[in-house]
Amino acid sequence: MERPAGSRKLAIAGWVLSGLVALFMGGVSAAGKFIQPPPPAVLEGAQHLGLPIEKYPAIGIVEVACVILFLIPRTAFVGAILVAAYLGGATAIHVRVSDPWVLPPLFGVLAWVGYGLRRPDVIRTAFAAPAKTSN
């Protein structure tokens, strides 16, 4: 499949954005969920959010799975949906405890923008006008 002129740069920008989302979710956020024994800051955060600390590894596995699916080109669309869903849950948890909640939806938007730049054909198809049928 040949890309139009200029779209290679957009695809690279999409991969950079996707990589930043993946680095944040898979590297920063998920990594803290696997540390044993959990550092005091992680314990305090779990208690503040009302999440049982023993569930953190399972939450981390879900987070990493979403990111992996998002980075694999064949499963990126499903991965983007799952990343957005995961971040929607994170937003809800932060809203529930009156914490700042802007970061999770921001990363969700960045994930979709990155995906859209990587695969503009999929996004274009999603927003295309329905074909008119003649009777």
Salt bridges, closest charged atoms under 4 A:
GLU63 OE1 - LYS33 NZ 3.25
ASP99 OD1 - HIS48 NE2 2.83
ASP99 OD2 - HIS94 ND1 3.58
ASP121 OD2 - ARG119 NH2 3.03
